[in-house]
Amino acid sequence: MEKLIIKGTPLPNMVWEDRPKDCKQVMWRYSKNPIIPRDLLPTSNSIFNSAVLPFNDGFAGVFRCDDTNRRMALHVGFSNDGINWDINLEPLRFECNDDEIGEWVYGYDPRVCFIEDRYYVTWCNGYHGPTIGVAYTFDFKTFHQLENAFLPYNRNGVLFPRKINGRYAMLSRPSDTGHTPFGDIFYSESPDMEFWGHHRHVMSPSPFEVSAWQCLKIGAGPIPIETSEGWLIFHHGVLRSCNGYVYSFGSALLDLDNPYKVLYRSGPYLISPQQPYELMGDVPNVCFPCAALHDAPTGRIAVYYGCADTVTSIAFGYIQEIIEFTKKNSIL
């Protein structure tokens, strides 16, 4: 590989822990996982599948905090170090000029992406079924809700951090009401963050015999990272086992100019449910990535992932090693 170029600003204050001496894997878990317990808020049943990113001198995030009524809600949080979080007790409420769109039903699995001059939030929004809600904020205090990006049913709406060919770009996973083999990743573009089109197929679940951990359905995870080798994405995959569904995550590289073209896709997973906090919880056997911090000069990356639909953890790695792993073990 020629010298790898990683886009992004330096982030020397991001959370980091060196690889353990006995670790032979490409990614490794933070030794103090989980970093966010299920009951950090007095009203929360679980806190997981959440989005974080740099903000001012520290970090901000939008968190999925299911309450003790088991209602799915979003909350804003802040941190100085990316580990210890102060999450607002009151749920996030969006300002919206259209009551039809702005009526809150439920929201979960948010992502946050900085584009040009503002922070965009996408989440699974309840509107006659799950679809992709879109909003923006400048300060993580006031959030302006826009039109839903797509018709229901859709999940895992993930924006790219810059316009591509002059248009906003998003990955999503059209779906239906339940766990079925209908679980492909698609790519869409928009001139104005309101009307979405140019829909293109990206990836399907793999055959069981090729890569079983991602054979039932797949979905995009954190915001894509731009590199000279392509857009690096992390995606979750689901296996239907004899003991139920198992969520793991792996990686892929997408073409820079046409991100619906997959260049490489990892056959082996990067992280799968193996630790007690990943194996046991409200939904056992789940590792679900939604956010990543990276330091461009060093290539360090910290992936935030939900565990067993209950708590939040971090896994570390080096972008160059993950790209090499993806290319060496590609199933394309």
C-alpha positions in Angstrom: 0.0 0.0 0.0 1.3 3.5 -0.9 1.4 6.0 1.9 -2.2 6.1 3.2 -3.9 9.5 3.4 -6.6 9.8 6.0 -9.0 12.8 5.9 -10.0 14.5 9.1 -8.7 16.9 11.7 -6.2 16.0 14.3 -7.9 14.6 17.5 -5.1 14.1 20.0 -7.5 14.2 22.9 -9.6 11.3 21.7 -10.0 8.3 24.0 -7.3 5.7 23.4 -5.8 2.6 24.9 -2.8 0.7 23.4 -3.3 -2.8 22.1 -2.8 -5.4 24.9 0.4 -7.3 24.4 -1.4 -10.6 24.1 -3.9 -9.3 21.5 -3.6 -10.7 18.0 -6.8 -9.1 16.6 -7.0 -6.1 14.4 -9.3 -4.3 16.9 -9.4 -4.6 20.7 -11.8 -3.6 23.4 -11.3 -0.9 26.0 -10.3 -2.6 29.3 -12.9 -0.7 31.2 -15.9 -1.5 29.0 -18.7 -0.8 29.2 -18.2 3.0 29.4 -21.9 3.9 29.8 -24.0 1.7 32.1 -27.7 1.1 31.4 -28.8 3.2 34.4 -26.6 6.3 34.0 -29.9 8.3 34.0 -32.4 7.6 36.8 -35.1 7.1 34.1 -33.1 4.9 31.7 -33.5 1.1 31.2 -30.6 1.1 28.7 -28.2 3.4 26.8 -26.8 2.0 23.6 -26.5 2.5 19.8 -25.5 6.1 20.1 -23.6 8.8 18.2 -20.6 10.9 19.4 -18.2 13.3 17.7 -15.8 16.1 18.5 -17.4 19.4 19.7 -15.6 22.5 21.0 -12.8 21.3 23.2 -14.5 18.0 24.1 -17.2 15.8 22.7 -21.0 15.8 22.2 -23.4 13.1 21.3 -27.0 12.0 20.7 -27.8 8.9 22.8 -30.4 6.3 22.6 -31.8 6.1 26.1 -34.8 3.7 26.4 -36.7 4.6 29.5 -38.2 2.3 32.1 -41.5 2.4 30.2 -39.3 0.9 27.4 -40.0 3.9 25.2 -37.3 4.7 22.7 -36.0 8.2 23.1 -33.0 10.4 22.2 -30.9 12.5 24.7 -28.1 14.9 24.2 -24.8 14.4 26.1 -21.4 16.0 26.6 -18.0 14.7 27.7 -14.5 16.2 28.2 -12.7 12.9 27.5 -15.1 10.7 25.5 -15.5 8.2 28.3 -17.3 10.0 31.1 -20.6 11.4 29.8 -23.1 13.9 31.2 -26.3 13.0 29.5 -29.3 15.4 29.7 -32.1 14.0 31.8 -34.8 15.4 29.5 -35.2 13.8 26.0 -34.3 15.7 22.9 -37.2 17.4 21.2 -36.9 18.8 17.7 -38.2 22.1 16.4 -40.3 21.5 13.3 -42.5 23.8 11.2 -44.6 20.9 10.0 -46.7 19.2 12.7 -47.2 16.2 10.4 -43.5 15.4 10.4 -42.7 16.9 13.8 -45.1 14.8 15.9 -42.8 12.6 18.1 -43.6 8.9 18.1 -40.2 7.2 18.8 -36.6 7.5 17.8 -33.6 5.3 18.0 -30.1 4.4 16.7 -28.9 8.0 15.9 -25.9 9.1 13.9 -24.4 12.6 13.9 -22.4 14.0 11.0 -20.7 17.4 10.6 -21.1 18.8 7.1 -19.8 22.2 6.1 -21.1 24.4 8.9 -23.5 22.3 11.0 -24.2 19.0 12.7 -26.8 16.7 11.1 -28.6 14.1 13.1 -30.2 11.1 11.4 -32.1 8.5 13.3 -34.8 5.8 13.0 -37.9 8.0 13.3 -41.4 6.7 13.9 -43.7 7.8 11.1 -46.2 5.1 10.2 -43.4 2.7 10.8 -39.6 3.3 11.0 -38.0 5.7 8.6 -35.0 8.1 8.5 -35.5 11.3 10.4 -33.2 14.2 9.6 -32.4 17.3 11.7 -29.5 19.8 12.1 -28.0 21.8 15.0 -25.2 24.3 15.5 -24.9 24.1 19.2 -26.5 20.8 20.4 -29.1 22.9 22.2 -31.6 23.6 19.4 -32.4 21.0 16.8 -34.2 21.8 13.6 -36.1 18.9 12.1 -36.3 18.5 8.3 -38.4 16.2 6.1 -38.0 12.5 6.6 -35.5 11.2 4.1 -37.4 8.2 2.9 -40.7 6.3 3.1 -41.0 3.7 5.8 -39.7 1.1 6.3 -36.0 2.2 6.5 -33.2 2.1 9.1 -29.5 2.9 9.6 -29.4 6.3 7.8 -25.8 7.3 7.7 -24.6 10.5 6.0 -21.2 11.0 4.3 -19.2 13.9 5.8 -19.0 15.9 2.6 -21.0 16.3 -0.6 -20.2 13.9 -3.4 -20.5 15.2 -6.9 -22.1 18.3 -5.5 -24.9 16.4 -3.6 -25.4 15.2 0.0 -25.1 11.4 0.2 -26.5 8.8 2.6 -26.4 5.1 3.2 -29.6 3.4 4.4 -31.1 0.0 4.9 -34.7 -0.3 3.5 -36.5 -3.0 5.4 -39.8 -4.2 6.5 -41.5 -4.9 9.8 -39.4 -7.7 11.1 -36.3 -9.9 10.9 -36.3 -11.1 7.3 -33.5 -11.6 4.7 -34.5 -8.2 3.2 -31.5 -6.3 4.6 -29.4 -4.6 1.9 -27.5 -1.4 2.1 -28.4 1.3 -0.5 -26.9 4.7 -1.4 -28.9 7.9 -2.1 -28.2 11.5 -3.0 -29.9 14.8 -2.4 -29.4 18.3 -3.7 -30.9 20.0 -0.6 -31.2 17.4 2.2 -34.9 17.2 1.5 -35.5 15.3 -1.8 -33.6 12.1 -2.1 -33.0 10.1 -5.2 -30.3 8.4 -7.4 -30.8 5.3 -5.3 -28.1 2.7 -5.9 -27.6 -0.7 -4.4 -24.4 -1.1 -2.4 -24.2 -4.5 -0.6 -26.4 -7.5 0.2 -26.0 -10.0 2.9 -23.4 -12.6 2.0 -24.1 -16.3 1.4 -23.9 -18.3 4.6 -21.2 -20.4 3.2 -19.0 -17.3 2.4 -19.4 -15.2 5.6 -22.0 -16.4 8.0 -21.9 -13.5 10.5 -23.4 -11.2 7.8 -25.7 -13.6 6.0 -29.2 -12.5 7.2 -29.0 -8.7 7.0 -26.5 -5.9 7.1 -26.5 -2.1 7.9 -24.1 0.8 7.8 -22.7 1.9 11.1 -20.5 5.0 11.9 -20.0 8.0 9.5 -17.7 6.8 6.6 -14.1 7.9 6.9 -12.4 9.3 3.7 -9.0 7.8 2.9 -6.9 7.6 -0.3 -7.9 3.9 -0.5 -11.6 4.7 -0.5 -14.4 5.4 2.0 -13.9 3.1 5.0 -17.1 2.0 6.5 -18.0 -0.3 9.4 -21.2 -2.3 9.0 -23.1 -4.6 11.3 -24.2 -8.1 10.1 -26.7 -10.5 11.5 -26.5 -14.3 11.7 -29.6 -16.4 12.5 -28.2 -19.0 14.8 -29.9 -21.8 16.7 -29.9 -19.6 19.7 -31.3 -16.5 18.0 -29.8 -13.5 16.2 -26.2 -12.6 16.5 -24.9 -9.0 15.6 -21.3 -8.5 14.8 -19.5 -5.9 12.7 -16.9 -5.8 10.0 -15.6 -3.3 7.4 -15.7 -2.4 3.7 -14.1 0.1 1.3 -16.2 2.1 -1.1 -15.2 4.0 -4.2 -14.6 7.7 -3.4 -16.5 9.1 -6.4 -19.2 6.4 -6.6 -19.7 5.1 -3.1 -22.2 2.5 -4.2 -19.3 0.6 -5.7 -17.7 -1.7 -3.1 -14.0 -2.2 -3.6 -13.3 -4.6 -0.7 -15.5 -6.2 2.0 -14.2 -8.1 5.0 -15.2 -11.8 5.2 -14.1 -12.2 8.9 -15.7 -9.9 11.5 -13.8 -7.3 13.4 -15.8 -7.6 16.6 -18.4 -10.2 17.6 -20.3 -10.8 20.8 -17.8 -12.5 23.2 -17.7 -10.6 26.4 -20.3 -10.9 29.1 -21.7 -7.3 28.5 -22.1 -8.2 24.8 -23.6 -11.6 25.4 -26.0 -10.7 28.2 -28.6 -8.0 28.2 -32.1 -7.0 27.0 -31.1 -8.4 23.5 -28.3 -10.9 23.9 -25.4 -11.3 21.5 -25.3 -7.8 20.0 -22.3 -5.6 18.9 -23.8 -2.7 17.0 -21.5 0.2 15.9 -22.9 3.7 15.5 -20.0 6.1 15.9 -16.3 6.5 15.6 -13.6 9.0 16.5 -10.4 9.1 14.6 -7.1 11.0 14.7 -6.0 11.5 11.1 -2.2 12.0 11.8 -1.8 8.7 13.7 -4.7 6.7 12.2 -6.0 5.8 15.6 -9.8 5.0 15.7 -12.2 4.4 18.5 -15.5 2.8 17.6 -18.5 3.2 19.9 -20.8 0.3 19.8 -24.0 -0.8 21.6 -23.8 -4.1 23.6 -26.8 -6.4 24.0 -29.1 -3.4 23.5 -28.2 -2.4 27.0 -24.9 -0.6 27.4 -22.2 1.3 25.4 -18.6 0.2 24.8 -15.5 1.2 22.8 -13.2 -0.8 20.5 -9.9 0.5 19.2 -7.7 0.0 16.2 -5.6 1.6 13.5 -7.2 2.7 10.2 -4.3 1.5 8.1 -4.4 -2.0 9.8 -8.2 -2.2 9.3 -7.9 -1.3 5.6 -5.1 -3.9 5.1 -7.3 -6.5 6.9 -10.3 -5.5 4.7 -8.3 -5.9 1.5 -6.5 -9.1 2.5 -9.7 -10.8 3.6 -12.1 -9.4 1.0 -14.9 -11.7 -0.1 -15.5 -9.8 -3.3 
